[in-house]
Amino acid sequence: MTVPILSAAKNLSLPVHEIDTFTGWTPPATDGRCINLVVAVSFGLLVPPRIINGAKYGGMNVHPSLLPNFRGAAPLHHTLLSGTEVTGVSLQTLHPSKFDHGVILAQTTPFEHGAQTVQELEEILSPIGAQLLLQGIRDRAYVTPPKETTGRSAPDEEKAIHHAPKLSAADRHIDWQSWTAERIVRTHKVIGPLWNYFSPADGKPSKQTRLIWSSGFRESPECPEYIKPLVPSAGHPIIVGLQSPTQDIYIRTCDGHVLQSDYVKVEGDITRSFVHAARRTRMIGLSSGLDESSQDFKLFDCSLS
């Protein structure tokens, strides 16, 4: 993927060095002059001390959060996942041994971002970060940066700081016993699709199979009143109207809300409607405690983990 800075450097006829490790690499001197300043933006490698110290003014970094909050590799994701509505951008020095522990040179005023997805938040913060970096260079903030404090944060202060570590597949694994409806919907918007393991409804031993919620979730305010008492505990989907032209799936969350979803992908298969996928994988079985003769629908359930 071509990043914008590469295109800009080529247009300005600037030398470009593309590396995936600093081992054995040293910035070359241009016309016998050493590097003045190292600037790192959205850069996944820790710049080693020998390179920072080799630059006349060290290094600077733009970080899309109000440091020290959301230090780490995924600040945009964790800002949204935590439900934090106020954010900003920080300009800091490059720390020689830790990510996002440099001296803060400048920060924007906190503001409400209004974003729901990472792309939306990135589009809001990118131009602000670019302007903050440009102003920091114009103001020569790197020449006499504030002295770094050596004291550690108090335990209570450190506990209050949000961290932003790299995300993994485990962060998309729904815990139906503790995740609220609002958290499930928000997490899908930020890092979806989410997933679960399911247990076949027929009770036969089976290898754990991953179910991916391809289309995400929506809260179901229109859930019929006569359905609500039949929707089992959190994490047990119920399909209504299996024999009718339209089938609806309802899943109760731990906070008592009911969610719906349309399309899923069973690991190793293609994306299908939930009902179609359920039929193919023994995911569903006739729900107990239902007098079918009294209703014009059928209820089926399975267990998610």
N, C-alpha and C positions, 0 to 999 in steps of 0.2 A: 504494500500500500504506500502510495506517495503522500507524505505529510506536507502540509503547506510550507513549512520552513525550508524544505528541500527545494521546492519549486522557486521560492523567493531567493534562496542562495544561488541557484543556477542562473536566474535572471540577472542577478547582480554580479555574476562571474566570480563568486566567492568560492574558495576551496572547500570541498565537502569530504568528510571522512565518515564512512558508515561502518560501525563496529557493533558486535554483540557482547564484547567483554573488554575490560580495560587491561587485562593481563598482557604485558609486553608492548603496550601502546603508550606513547607519549605525544601530546600535541606538538606538532612541528612548529619551529619558530619561523615567522614570516619576515623575510628581509633581515634576518638576524635579530628580530625583536620577539620577546616572549609574549605570551597571552596576557592581556590586561585583566580580563574578567570572564569567568565561566557562568553561563546562564543555563539553567535546566528547567524545562517546562514539560510536564507529562512524560517524564523520563524514568524508566523502570529500573535503572541501575544506580547503585550508590557510587557517587563520584569519589574516588579514593583521595586520601589526604595529600598524596604527592602531586596530584594534578591541581587540587584546590590551592595548596601552598605554592605551587609553581606559578600561579597567576598573581599579578601584582596586587589585585584587589580581592582575591579569593573568588567566591561564587555567590550567586543569587538564585532563588527559586520562587516561582509563583505557585501557590497552592489554593485550590478552590474551596476553602473553608475559613472560618475565623479561628485560626490556631490559638491555643493548643487543641481545640475541639476538632475531631475527625482527622487526627494524624493517621497516615497510612495510605495504602495503595488504592483504596476505593472510597474516597470522601464523598463523591456525588451520590453513590449508591446508598451509603450508610446515612447520609443526611435525610434522604427520602424514606428509607426503611424505618428510621427512628421516629418519623413523623415530625421532624424538626422543621418548622415553618419559616424560621429566620436564618439567614446565612450571610456570607460575604466572601471576600477574597483576601489572602494574605501574601505579602512579599517578605521573604526571609532570606537569611544567609544560608549557605550550604553547610550542614554539620558534617564533620569528617567521618563520623562513625554511625550515625543514626539518621533515619528518614524523618524529616519534619520536626527536628529539634533545634533548628538554627535560631539565631536572634531575629526577632520580628522587626523589620524595617518600616513597614507600613501596612495598614489594613483599611479596608473600606468600612463605611458606616454600616452596621447591621441593617438588613432590610428583609421584608417578606418576599419570598421568591414566587410563590403560587404555582410551582411546577409539580407535576405528578409522575413524570418519567425522567430517566437520566438524560435523554436527548434534549428535552425541554430545559432542564437545569443547566446542561452544558451550553446551550445556545444563549442562555441568560448570562452565565458567568464568564464565558470565553472573552467577549469584547471588554468586559470590566477588568478581567485579569490582564489583558493586553495593554489596556490604558494604564493600569497600576504599575506594570513593569516599565513601560515607556516613561512614565512620570518619575519613577525611582531612578532611572538612568539619567534623565535630564537634571534631577535634583542632586545627582551624585551621592545617593544615599549609601552607596557601597564604600565611599572613601573613608568615612569615620563612623562606622556602625556602632550602635550602643554596645557596651560591654556585655558579654554573656554572663548570666548569673550562674553560679556554681551550686547554689543551695537546691535541695530537692523540694518538690512540692509537698505540702502537708498531705497525709493520707486521705483526708476528706476531700481535698481539692483534686487529687489524682483520681479518686473514685468518681468524681462528678464529671470528669472529662470523657467525652465519647471518643471511641477509637474506630478506625476504619480499615481493618485488615482485609487482605485479599479474600475474595469470595470463592466458595467452592460449591459443588453440587449439594452438599449437606444443607446449605443455607436455603435451598428451594424445597426441602423436604417438609411437608406440612405436618405439624403436630396437632392433631385435632383435639387433643385433650387440653391444650393450653393456648392455641392461637385463636384469637377472636375473629369474627367475620371481617371486621375492618382491617385487621392485620393481614388476613389471607388475600383480600382484594388488593390492598396496597402492595404487598410483596410481589404479587403476580405482575402488576404494572411496572414494578421496578426491575425485577430480575427473572420474571417468568420465562418459560412455563414451569409451574410447580409440579410436584410428583408425590406419589405414595406407593407403598407396596399394598397388594390386596390379597385377601384370603378367599379361595373359592367358596361359594355358598354351600356346596354339597358336602363340605367337611372332609373330603378326601385329601390325603397328604399330597402336597404339591410344592414345587420349588417356588420361592418368593419371586413374584413378578412385579415389575415396576409399571405403574400406571401414570402417564404424563397428562396433565390437564391442559391440553393444547389451547383451548379457547378461553381459559381463565374462568372467572366466577363473576356472578352478579347477585346482589342481594335480592331476595324474592318477597317484596311486600304483598304480592298478589297471591301468595300461597293460600289455597282454600282452607277455610277454618276446619273443615272435617278431615283435612289431611294432617294438620299439625299434631294432633294427639297420636297419630300413627307413625310419625317420623321418629325413628329410634334415637338413641343417645348420639353424642357427637361422633362424627366420622363413620356413620353407617348410612350410605346412600339408599334412597328409595326411588324406584321408577314407577311412575303413575301412568296408567293408560297404555300398557304394553301392547294391547290388541287394537288400539285406536290409531287413526292416522297421525296423531301428534302424541309424542311421549315426553313427559317432563320428569326431570330428576331433581330431587330435593335432598339436601344434606344439612343436618343440624350442626351448628357450631357450639363450642363450649360455653359461649355467652348467650345461648338461646335463640340466636338468629338462624334463618334458613337461607342457604345459598343454592343457586342453580348453575349448571354448566352444560354446554352443548356437545363439544367434541373432545375426545381423548385419544391417546395413542398408547396402546399396550406395547411394551418393549418388544422389538422385533417385528412389529406389524406396522401398518400404515395408520394415518389418522382416520378415525371413524366417529360416527355418532356414539354417544355413551351406550345407548341401547344395543346397537349393532355390535360394539366391542364386547359388551357384557354377555351377549348371547354366544359369541365365539369362544369365550374363555372360561365358561362355567363360573362367571363372576356373580351371577344372580340365582336366587332360589325363591320359592314362594314364601312370602312373609307369613309368620304364624299369627294367630289371634285375629284373623280377618274372616268375616263371614262374606264370601264373595257374592252370595245371592242377594245381599242387601245393597250392593253398589255396582255401578257399571264400569268398574276399573279393576285392575289387578295391581297389587303391591309386591315389589321384589326388593331384597336387600342383600348387601354383602358387607364385609368388614375391611376397613382401611387401616393401615399402620404406617 
